[in-house]
Amino acid sequence: MTRVWDPVVRLFHWSLVLSFAVAWFTPRSAETVHHWAGYAAAGLILMRLLWGLVGTRHARFSQFVRDPATVARYLSDIVTGREARYLGHNPAGGMMVIVLIAAMASTAATGWMMTTDAYFGVEWVETAHDLAAHGLLVLVLLHLGGVALASVRHRENLVGAMVTGRKHAASVGDVDD
């Protein structure tokens, strides 16, 4: 086993999961809790953006953000069952990280806007927030599906890896760049 996910990445991941779950289940029943969950998510996103620039090797965006053609080839390889195992994020996973961060940031930003004098009660902001939150839920479900598929295909517990930070070391045919 080799260490891949540092404590900052793992703490970010599980804290964001918690803040999203709390916000999702408290939209009207506990408005203050909902707001604080959103603020926590926004703070976590800012921290992750910084860590993506200066963090450890597998935490850096430069290590796992790939161009669209590479992502498309990887998705095609998934369909044909030929996708490579990556020690860090695979191209689809890297894309999902960026999309999830953007969706969470959009959800948090529109949620905050709804609390300001300028945008309180403005219908398009409320609609944008609802769409962002529901879109985020769809993305989370796709993320979970991708994690499950990769875990089965590569015989590796990716949820466990996000808890311990460790994955099986790279072997022949694996990608660790």
C-alpha positions in Angstrom: 0.0 0.0 0.0 1.1 3.5 -0.7 -0.1 6.9 0.6 -2.0 8.8 -2.0 -4.5 11.1 -0.3 -3.1 13.4 2.3 -5.0 14.3 5.5 -6.1 17.7 4.0 -7.7 16.1 1.0 -9.4 13.5 3.1 -10.6 16.0 5.7 -11.9 18.3 2.9 -13.7 15.4 1.2 -15.5 14.1 4.2 -16.3 17.6 5.6 -17.8 18.6 2.3 -19.9 15.4 2.3 -21.1 16.3 5.8 -21.8 20.0 4.9 -23.7 19.0 1.8 -25.8 16.4 3.6 -26.6 18.8 6.5 -27.6 21.5 4.0 -29.6 19.1 1.9 -31.7 17.9 4.8 -32.2 21.3 6.5 -33.4 23.7 3.8 -36.4 25.0 5.7 -36.6 22.9 8.9 -33.4 24.5 10.4 -32.6 27.5 8.4 -29.6 28.7 10.5 -28.1 25.2 10.4 -28.6 25.2 6.6 -26.9 28.6 6.2 -23.9 27.5 8.4 -23.6 24.3 6.4 -23.4 26.4 3.2 -20.8 28.7 4.7 -18.8 25.7 5.8 -19.0 24.3 2.2 -17.9 27.7 0.8 -14.9 27.8 3.2 -14.0 24.2 2.3 -14.1 25.0 -1.4 -11.7 28.0 -0.9 -9.4 25.9 1.1 -9.4 23.1 -1.5 -8.7 25.6 -4.3 -5.6 26.8 -2.4 -4.5 23.2 -1.6 -5.0 22.3 -5.3 -2.2 24.8 -6.1 0.2 24.2 -3.2 -0.7 20.9 -1.7 0.9 17.5 -1.9 1.5 15.7 -5.3 -1.8 14.0 -5.7 -3.8 16.9 -4.3 -2.5 19.4 -6.9 -4.8 20.2 -9.9 -1.8 20.0 -12.2 -1.5 16.3 -11.3 -5.1 15.3 -12.2 -6.8 17.9 -14.3 -6.7 16.6 -17.9 -7.7 18.2 -21.2 -11.2 17.3 -22.6 -9.8 15.0 -25.2 -8.0 12.9 -22.6 -11.2 12.7 -20.5 -13.2 11.7 -23.6 -10.7 8.9 -24.4 -10.8 7.7 -20.8 -14.6 7.6 -20.8 -14.5 5.7 -24.1 -12.1 3.2 -22.5 -14.5 2.7 -19.6 -17.2 1.8 -22.1 -15.0 -0.8 -23.7 -13.5 -2.0 -20.4 -10.0 -0.9 -21.2 -9.5 2.0 -18.8 -6.2 2.2 -17.0 -5.9 2.3 -13.2 -4.6 5.6 -11.9 -2.8 5.9 -8.6 -4.3 9.4 -8.2 -7.5 10.6 -9.8 -8.2 9.1 -13.2 -9.2 11.7 -16.0 -12.9 11.2 -15.3 -12.5 11.5 -11.6 -10.4 14.6 -12.0 -13.0 16.2 -14.2 -15.6 15.3 -11.6 -13.6 17.0 -8.9 -13.6 20.2 -10.9 -17.3 20.0 -11.8 -18.3 19.2 -8.2 -16.2 22.1 -6.8 -17.8 24.4 -9.4 -21.3 23.2 -8.6 -20.8 23.4 -4.8 -19.4 27.0 -5.2 -22.4 27.9 -7.3 -24.8 26.5 -4.8 -23.0 28.3 -1.9 -22.8 31.6 -3.8 -26.5 31.6 -4.8 -27.4 30.5 -1.2 -25.4 33.4 0.2 -27.0 35.8 -2.3 -30.4 34.9 -1.0 -29.4 36.2 2.4 -28.4 39.6 1.2 -30.6 42.7 1.0 -29.9 43.0 -2.7 -31.1 39.5 -3.6 -33.4 38.4 -0.8 -36.7 37.2 -2.4 -35.4 37.6 -6.0 -36.9 34.7 -7.9 -34.1 34.0 -10.3 -31.6 33.7 -7.5 -33.8 31.2 -5.6 -34.3 29.3 -8.9 -30.6 29.2 -9.6 -29.9 28.0 -6.0 -32.5 25.2 -6.3 -31.1 24.2 -9.7 -27.5 24.2 -8.5 -28.4 22.2 -5.4 -30.4 19.6 -7.4 -27.7 19.5 -10.1 -25.1 18.9 -7.3 -27.1 16.0 -6.0 -27.1 14.4 -9.5 -23.4 15.0 -9.7 -22.9 13.3 -6.3 -24.8 10.3 -7.5 -22.7 10.1 -10.7 -19.6 10.4 -8.6 -20.7 7.6 -6.3 -21.4 5.5 -9.4 -18.0 6.2 -10.8 -16.3 5.3 -7.5 -18.3 2.0 -7.4 -17.4 1.2 -11.0 -13.7 2.0 -10.6 -13.6 0.1 -7.3 -15.0 -3.1 -8.9 -13.0 -2.8 -12.1 -9.7 -2.2 -10.4 -10.5 -4.4 -7.4 -9.8 -1.5 -5.0 -11.9 0.0 -2.3 -11.8 3.7 -3.2 -14.0 4.7 -0.3 -11.6 3.0 2.1 -8.7 4.8 0.3 -10.4 8.1 1.0 -10.6 7.2 4.6 -7.0 5.8 5.1 -5.3 7.7 2.3 -3.7 4.5 1.0 -4.1 2.6 -2.2 -2.4 -0.4 -3.8 0.9 0.7 -5.2 1.2 1.2 -8.9 1.9 -1.9 -10.9 2.5 -2.6 -14.6 0.0 -0.8 -16.7 -1.1 1.6 -14.0 -0.7 5.4 -14.4 1.1 7.4 -11.8 2.0 10.7 -13.3 
